[in-house]
Amino acid sequence: MNNPDVWALVASYAYIFAVIGLGEGLRRKQGYSSEFLRKVIHIGVGLWSIGTVLLFENRYMAIIPPLSFVVINAISYRFELVKAMDAVEDKSPGTIYFPISFVVAILLFWDAKPLVVASLMPLTLGDAFAAIVGRAIGRTKYVIFGRHRSAEGSVSMCLFSFAGVALALWLMPMLLGTTLVIQPGLLIGSLIVALAATIVEALTPWNLDNLTVPAISMLALALLVI
């Protein structure tokens, strides 16, 4: 048990199951809606990208937790085992798509680990807060490909995506002892990623945004980092 990746695996499962357990507990005892708690879990699990790049040494060990949750979440989605994780209205398999995106980010950016975190922030923070804010105060509605959106939610998507990407690109290199050069600069580059993710999220049909948002974020970051 001296292998740090083994301890990283233990920490990963402990953290993720704790987040899911907290969400389910709040749903049952405090009466929060499943839709709200699904986004809380979404944020909590997505932020584990930070723990992943800080604790794991081997990328193939790092993908074990998200790969396993593709299967776990598929089972939960099929049999509605964890209601705090399952969408109520659209019954989309977003919880299955999320860990797939996590795996791709690790495999693609492991040699530039801050990008693993940055590429997942539009999905982790932007998409989640777009839904939370849109439901709470969304008044200006629009429909694209049959999916209902609000301008307030889309603005929140852009702002939280920008904040998440910028913080990741600024903070993670310091924590990891690495350097990144972003063209045309960290803030402008982060804004480009946020705008691209917001546009793609608004245009994505069939509830595939848990795949398309990180995909465009990864593409934009790959083009911006030199």
N, C-alpha and C positions, 0 to 999 in steps of 0.2 A: 504493500500500500504506500510505497514511497514515490510512486509515479504521480506527479502533480495533476496529470490529466484525469486520473481516477478520482481524485478529490474534487476536481472541477465537475466531473459527471455527477458526483453525489450532491454537490452544491447546486447544480442546475436543476436536478429533479426535486430537491428539497424546496428550492425557491419557487419553481413553477407550480408545484402542487400546493404550496402555501398560498400563492396568489389565487389559484382556482378555488381552494378551500375557503379562503376569505370571501371571495365573491359569492359562492354558494351559501355560505353562512349568513351573509348580509341579506341575501334574497329571502332566505327562509325566516330569519328572526326579525329583520328590520323592515321588510316589505318593499325594498327597492325593486324597481322593475328589472326584468331580465335584460331588456335592451340597454339600459344604463349600465348595469353590472357587466354585461358583455364587453362594453367599451372600456370599463375599468380594468378588466382582465386583459383585454387587448393591449392597453397601455403598459400594464405591469409586465406582461410576458415580453413585449417588444423591447422594453428597457433592459431585459436580460442580455441583449446584444452587447451591452457594456461589460457585464460580467463574463460573457463568452470570450471576448477578445483579451480581457485582462487575465483570465485564469487558465485558459487552454493554451497548450503549446503546439498541438498537432491539429491541423484542420480537419482531418478525418475522424478524430475523436470529438471535435467540436460539433460535427454535424449529427452525431448520434442522438442527442436529445431532440432537436427539431424533426429529424427523420422519424423517430419513434412517435412523436406527437402527430405526425401525419396519420398514422394508424390509430392512435388513441382517440384523436379528435374525430376521425371518420366513424369509429364505433360509437362515440358519444353522440355524434350528429344523427346516425342511423337510428339509434335506440333512445335518444333524448335522455341520456344518463345524467348530464350536468346541465340543468336548465339555465343556469347563469351564463353559460357559454353559447347557447343556441339562439339564433335569431328567431324572433316571434313572428314578425310580419312577413318577411320574404323567404324565410327558410333557406337562406343561401348557405352554401358550404364554405363560407369565408374562413372559418376556423381551420379548415383543411388546407386552404390556399396559403394562409399566413406562414406556417412552418416550411412550406415548400419554398417560399420566397426567402426565408431565413437561410435555408440550406444553400440556395443559389448565391446569396450574398457572401456567405462564408467561403464557398469554393472559388468565387470570382475575385474576391478582394483580400484574401487572407494575408497576402504579402504586403498589403497596405491596409492594416487592420482598422484605422480610423474610418475608412470608407465603408466597412461592414456596418458600423453604427450609423454613419451619416445616411447611407442608402436606405436604411429602414425607418428613419425618423419621419418622413412624410406619411408612411403608413401607420407607424406607431402613434405619433402625436397628431399629425395633420388630419388624417382620416377619422380618428376617434373624436377629436374636438369638433370637426365639421358636423358629425352626427349629433353630438351632445348639444352644441350651440344651435344647430339647425332645428332640433326638436324643441328647444327651450324658447328661442326668440325668433325663429325663422318666419318671416312674414312675406318676403318678396320671393315668390315661387316661380320656378321655371321647370320645364319638362324636356328632357333630351332622351331619345330612344326609349320612351316610355317610363323613364325613371324620374321621380320627383326630387328636385333639389331646391335649395333656397340660397339667395345671394349671401345671406348672413353666414350660412354654413360654409359656402365656398370661400368667403373672405377669411373665415376662421381656419379653414384648411390651409390657405396660403400662409397666413401669419404663423401658425404653429409649426408648419413644415419648415418655414424659413428659420424660425428660432431653433428648432431641433437640429437642422442641418448645420447651421452656423455654430452652435454650441459644440456639436460633435467634432466638426473640423478644427475648432479652436482648442477644445479641451483634451480630446483623446490623444493627439500627438504628444502633448505634455505628459500625460499619464503613462504613455507607452514609450516615451523617449525617442520618438521618431519625428520626422519632418515631412510636411506636405506643401507643395506649391500649387496654389489654385489660381487659374487664369479665368477671368480677369480680376482676381482678388477674392478674398474669402467671402465678404458680404455680398458682392454682386454675384459671385458664383452660387452662393446659397440661395439667393433670390431667383436665379435662373432655374435651379433645381425645384424650388418651391412652386414657381409658376408652371413649370412643365407638369409637375405632379398634380397640381390643381386642375389644369385643363384636361389632363388624361382622366382624372377621377370623375370629372363632370361628363365626359364623353363615353366612358366605359359602359357598355350594355351588359346585361345578364349577370350582374353582381360579380364581375370578375376583377373588381378594383384591387383586391388583395394580391392579385398577380400583376396587373398592369401598372399600378402606382409604383411599387418597388422596381419594376422593370424599367420604367422611364427614369426613375431616380438613379438607378445603376448606370444606365446609358449616359445620362447627363454628367454624372460624376466622372465616369471613365473618360469622357471627352474634355472635361475641365481640369483634371489633375495631370500635371506634368512632372 
